[in-house]
Amino acid sequence: MTQPKRTIPAFATESEEANWWLENRDAHDRDFVTAAANGELARRLGVRETVVRRMLDPDHATRLENIERALLAAGAHLYLALDAA
């Protein structure tokens, strides 16, 4: 779930730079909120933020106990049900 690094272009004028930031503010806001949320969850779990990012990566094998612990730290519960086919 690694996001590509955002590149900030070179600007000819301050006006051009201001417009670019204005046009891209939603993406930057989302990135900031995600980073802040990951950092808070990492703090609650007592782990590094990279551990949280790996837990949220669907391509990374995370133990069910760790997912459950993260959900509890975030104020959620995990319920698993199995029905016969």
TAHUGI-V177307 format. One record per residue. N is the residue number from 1. RES is the residue in three letters. SS is DSSP state (a for helix, b for strand, c for the rest). D_LAST is the distance of its C-alpha to the last C-alpha in Angstrom with 2 decimals. Layout:
N&RES&SS&D_LAST  N&RES&SS&D_LAST
//
This chain:
1&MET&c&32.64  2&THR&c&36.35  3&GLN&c&38.29  4&PRO&c&41.23  5&LYS&c&44.55  6&ARG&c&46.24  7&THR&c&49.64  8&ILE&c&52.39  9&PRO&c&54.83  10&ALA&c&58.59  11&PHE&c&60.27  12&ALA&c&63.73  13&THR&c&64.35  14&GLU&a&63.16  15&SER&a&62.32  16&GLU&a&60.00  17&GLU&a&58.28  18&ALA&a&57.95  19&ASN&a&56.38  20&TRP&a&53.85  21&TRP&a&52.77  22&LEU&a&52.59  23&GLU&a&50.46  24&ASN&c&48.02  25&ARG&a&47.94  26&ASP&a&44.37  27&ALA&a&42.98  28&HIS&a&45.24  29&ASP&a&44.26  30&ARG&a&40.53  31&ASP&a&41.29  32&PHE&a&43.43  33&VAL&a&40.91  34&THR&a&38.17  35&ALA&a&40.64  36&ALA&a&41.76  37&ALA&a&38.24  38&ASN&a&37.39  39&GLY&a&40.71  40&GLU&a&40.13  41&LEU&a&36.71  42&ALA&a&38.34  43&ARG&a&41.13  44&ARG&a&38.83  45&LEU&a&36.95  46&GLY&c&40.22  47&VAL&c&39.27  48&ARG&c&40.68  49&GLU&a&39.47  50&THR&a&38.44  51&VAL&a&35.85  52&VAL&a&34.38  53&ARG&a&34.42  54&ARG&a&32.54  55&MET&a&29.90  56&LEU&a&29.41  57&ASP&c&29.28  58&PRO&c&25.73  59&ASP&c&27.14  60&HIS&c&28.35  61&ALA&c&26.36  62&THR&c&26.73  63&ARG&c&25.72  64&LEU&a&23.33  65&GLU&a&26.17  66&ASN&a&28.52  67&ILE&a&26.31  68&GLU&a&25.90  69&ARG&a&29.68  70&ALA&a&30.44  71&LEU&a&28.33  72&LEU&a&30.10  73&ALA&a&33.41  74&ALA&c&32.66  75&GLY&c&31.88  76&ALA&c&28.10  77&HIS&c&25.26  78&LEU&c&21.98  79&TYR&c&18.93  80&LEU&c&15.66  81&ALA&c&12.49  82&LEU&c&9.19  83&ASP&c&6.31  84&ALA&c&3.80  85&ALA&c&0.00
//
